[in-house]
Amino acid sequence: MNILLSAVKQIGDKGKIRPYISFSGDWLSDIGFVENALIQVLSEQGGIVFNLRNENIVYSDLFNSTKKQGGTLIRVNPGKLERLGQNFITSGKHIQKGGLSIGDILLVKYDYGIIKTRKIPLDFEHARLVRVGKMKRKYTEKTVPRIRLTGEWIASIGFTVDALVTAVLEPNCITFTLRNEGMEQYSELVKYARENNLKLLQVRNVKKFPVIDISGSGLEKVGFDIKDILIASYDYGIIKLQKLDYEKLGF
């Protein structure tokens, strides 16, 4: 499944600020959104859909039909900057009509000729996508799911190398919480984790990057499978991983 994250941003000066959504990159060309391609933009419940409309159309008929549905027609712009590739932007009342506002985080699902966006309800302001990987058990050779969180982003929210972390595993959800008690209170933290059925982890140092690593059948028991794509919402000292419910989001 082809998915990514985007957001509703703002454009304009004070008093004339309005929301907009934009996309850029070579992936647009791969799904038919090439330079000057015509796009029909329509609002749907909780999001926006972008339909490629380049074949078997009468422009005036499409324009009138789109207008009646409260949408708009736009075209793909040429990639003036090589790093952007093809790109396009849309702004207007259809964004609010789709239930979106400035700052909303969007899940984007795309295939040839169509891009769908949906607002993701988040527990925290920031978000990113995480894919469930796999590993083999050393002695049993059994393949089990594995989640690795790594990069400067986890260090920036306090999860630095050697930091202690507790993990709460619930159906389709894992919450990592930074623990600042310090190593001198490690025994108390171990006791606390056992009494509350928490996993106790330590942020590892892998090639100079901090890594939070969790794996095993426990992930399967709460609903996480290999190749699942998760949404990670986070703030300082806390990361919440949730399994995406595509049907609930309207995909």
C-alpha positions in Angstrom: 0.0 0.0 0.0 1.4 3.4 -1.0 0.9 5.9 1.9 2.6 8.9 3.3 1.9 11.8 5.7 1.1 15.4 4.8 -0.5 18.4 6.5 -2.9 21.2 5.9 -0.7 24.3 5.8 -1.5 28.1 5.7 -0.9 30.6 3.0 -1.5 34.4 2.8 -1.0 37.4 5.1 -2.6 38.3 8.4 -6.3 38.6 7.9 -6.3 36.7 4.7 -4.8 33.4 5.9 -6.3 30.3 4.2 -5.5 26.6 4.2 -3.8 24.8 1.4 -2.6 21.2 0.6 0.4 20.6 -1.6 2.3 17.6 -3.0 5.6 17.2 -4.7 8.1 14.6 -5.8 8.9 12.0 -8.5 6.2 9.7 -7.1 3.5 11.9 -8.7 4.8 11.1 -12.2 4.8 7.4 -11.3 1.0 7.6 -10.8 0.2 9.7 -13.8 0.3 13.2 -12.3 2.8 14.5 -14.9 3.4 18.1 -16.0 0.2 19.9 -16.9 -2.0 16.9 -16.0 -5.5 18.0 -15.1 -6.7 17.2 -11.6 -10.2 17.2 -10.2 -10.2 18.2 -6.5 -13.2 17.2 -4.4 -14.0 17.2 -0.7 -15.1 14.0 1.0 -16.0 13.3 4.6 -12.8 14.0 6.6 -10.6 14.7 3.6 -9.9 15.5 0.0 -9.6 13.3 -3.1 -7.5 14.2 -6.2 -8.6 12.5 -9.4 -6.5 12.5 -12.5 -8.8 13.7 -15.4 -6.8 13.6 -18.7 -8.7 11.2 -20.8 -12.2 11.2 -22.5 -13.3 14.5 -21.1 -15.0 17.7 -22.3 -13.4 20.4 -20.2 -16.5 22.6 -19.9 -18.6 19.6 -18.8 -16.0 18.5 -16.2 -15.6 22.1 -15.0 -19.4 22.5 -14.5 -19.7 19.1 -12.8 -16.8 19.8 -10.5 -18.2 23.2 -9.6 -21.6 21.7 -8.7 -19.8 19.3 -6.3 -18.0 22.2 -4.6 -14.6 21.2 -6.0 -12.0 22.7 -8.3 -9.8 21.9 -11.2 -6.0 22.4 -11.1 -3.0 21.3 -13.0 0.4 19.8 -12.1 3.2 22.3 -12.3 6.6 21.5 -13.8 9.4 20.6 -11.4 11.3 23.9 -11.4 13.5 22.6 -8.6 15.0 19.1 -9.3 14.5 18.1 -5.7 10.8 18.7 -5.9 9.9 17.0 -9.2 6.3 17.5 -10.2 4.2 19.5 -7.8 0.8 21.0 -7.3 -1.2 23.0 -4.7 -4.8 23.5 -3.9 -6.5 26.0 -1.7 -10.2 27.0 -1.3 -13.5 26.3 0.5 -13.4 22.6 -0.5 -10.7 22.1 2.1 -13.0 23.3 4.9 -15.9 21.4 3.3 -13.8 18.2 3.8 -13.7 19.0 7.5 -10.0 20.0 7.4 -8.3 23.0 9.0 -4.8 24.5 9.2 -2.4 22.2 11.1 -4.3 19.0 10.5 -2.1 15.9 9.9 -3.2 13.9 6.9 -2.8 10.3 5.9 -2.3 10.1 2.1 -3.1 6.9 0.2 -2.3 6.9 -3.5 -2.5 4.7 -6.6 -2.4 5.4 -10.3 -4.7 8.3 -11.1 -5.9 9.0 -7.6 -4.7 10.5 -4.3 -6.9 10.3 -1.2 -6.3 12.2 2.0 -7.9 11.8 5.4 -7.4 13.6 8.7 -5.8 11.6 11.4 -7.0 12.2 15.0 -3.7 12.3 17.0 -2.9 12.3 20.7 0.0 14.6 20.1 1.0 17.4 17.7 3.8 15.6 15.8 3.5 12.4 13.8 5.4 10.0 11.5 4.9 6.6 9.9 6.6 3.5 11.2 6.6 0.0 9.5 6.7 -3.2 11.5 9.8 -5.2 10.6 10.8 -8.7 11.5 13.6 -10.7 13.1 14.5 -14.3 13.8 14.7 -15.7 17.2 18.3 -16.9 17.9 17.5 -20.3 19.2 14.1 -21.2 17.7 14.6 -19.5 14.3 11.0 -18.3 14.6 10.3 -15.1 12.7 8.6 -12.5 14.9 7.5 -8.8 14.4 10.0 -6.1 15.4 9.6 -2.4 15.9 12.7 -0.1 15.8 12.4 3.6 16.4 15.6 5.4 15.6 16.9 8.8 14.5 17.5 12.3 15.7 13.8 12.8 16.2 13.6 10.4 19.2 16.7 12.1 20.8 15.0 15.5 20.3 12.1 14.4 22.5 14.3 13.0 25.3 14.9 9.4 24.2 18.7 9.7 24.2 21.2 6.8 24.4 20.9 4.9 27.7 17.6 6.5 28.7 15.2 4.1 30.4 11.7 3.6 28.8 8.6 1.8 29.8 6.3 0.4 27.2 2.5 -0.3 27.6 1.2 -2.9 25.1 -2.5 -2.6 24.5 -4.7 -3.8 21.6 -3.3 -2.1 18.4 -1.4 0.4 20.5 2.0 0.8 22.2 2.9 3.7 24.4 6.6 4.4 25.2 7.2 6.7 28.2 10.6 8.2 29.1 11.6 7.5 32.7 13.9 10.1 34.4 14.5 8.3 37.7 18.1 7.6 36.9 20.1 4.4 37.2 20.4 4.7 41.0 16.7 4.0 41.2 16.8 1.2 38.6 15.6 -1.5 41.0 12.5 0.6 41.9 11.7 1.1 38.3 12.0 -2.7 37.6 9.6 -3.3 40.5 7.2 -0.7 39.2 7.3 -2.2 35.7 6.5 -5.7 37.0 3.7 -4.5 39.2 2.1 -2.6 36.3 2.7 -5.2 33.6 5.0 -2.9 31.6 8.0 -3.7 29.5 11.2 -2.0 30.6 13.6 -0.9 27.8 16.8 1.0 27.5 17.6 3.2 24.5 20.5 1.6 22.7 23.4 3.2 20.8 23.5 1.8 17.2 26.0 3.5 14.9 25.8 6.7 17.0 22.0 6.8 16.7 19.6 6.2 19.6 17.4 3.1 19.1 14.2 1.9 20.9 13.8 -1.8 20.0 10.9 -4.0 20.9 10.1 -7.4 19.4 8.5 -10.8 20.0 5.2 -12.6 20.2 3.9 -10.0 22.6 3.5 -7.6 19.6 1.4 -10.2 17.8 -0.8 -10.7 20.8 -1.8 -7.1 20.8 -2.4 -7.0 17.0 0.8 -6.0 15.3 1.9 -8.0 12.3 5.0 -7.9 10.1 4.7 -5.1 7.4 2.0 -3.2 9.3 2.2 0.5 8.9 1.8 2.4 12.1 1.2 6.1 13.0 3.6 7.4 15.6 2.4 10.5 17.4 4.8 12.0 19.9 5.8 14.8 22.2 8.6 15.2 24.7 9.0 12.0 26.7 6.2 10.1 25.1 5.6 8.2 21.8 2.3 6.5 20.9 2.2 3.9 18.2 -1.1 2.9 16.7 -2.2 0.5 14.0 -4.0 2.3 11.2 -7.6 1.5 10.7 -8.1 2.2 7.0 -11.8 1.4 7.0 -12.4 3.8 9.9 -10.5 6.5 8.0 -12.7 6.0 4.9 -10.1 4.4 2.6 
